[in-house]
């Protein structure tokens, strides 16, 4: 169990639901930079959306997370998807999803 009695899946589901709530704005920002295939980030505390170049975003991750992102990003490009991260600093969580374009 994690904070507040929520299980890992509950927290991921909550963050995915939060991202889905902001999906229109996330998609609009992605479309502005679609030629660069950015990695999208929604920051929960700031309530802001960022579009990062893949290489820049990747370098700030741990080695393990870099490997995971590389695989997810390459698959997303092949399947016409975008990679969306949600960061919750209060819960110390960073989760990612791939959304169809």
C-alpha positions, 0 to 999 in steps of 0.5 A: 500500500502507498500513501493514503491507503491507495494501491499503486494501481489506484494512483496510476488510474487517478493520474491517468484520469487526470490526464484524460481530463486535460486531454484536449489541451495536451493534444492541442499543445502536441499538435503545435510541435507534432513535427518534433514528436515531443514527449508531453508532461502534465504537472499536477501541482502546477496544472501546466502542460509541457512539450519536451524534445524526446532527448531533453526529457530522457536525459533527466530520467534515471537509467532504468526510466530512460530504457523504458521511455526509449522503448515506449517512445519508439513504439509510440512513433511506430503506432502513431501515438504520443507519450504523455507523462503525468508528474505528481510531486506531492505523491512523488509519482511520474507515470506515462501513457501512450495515446493514439494521435 
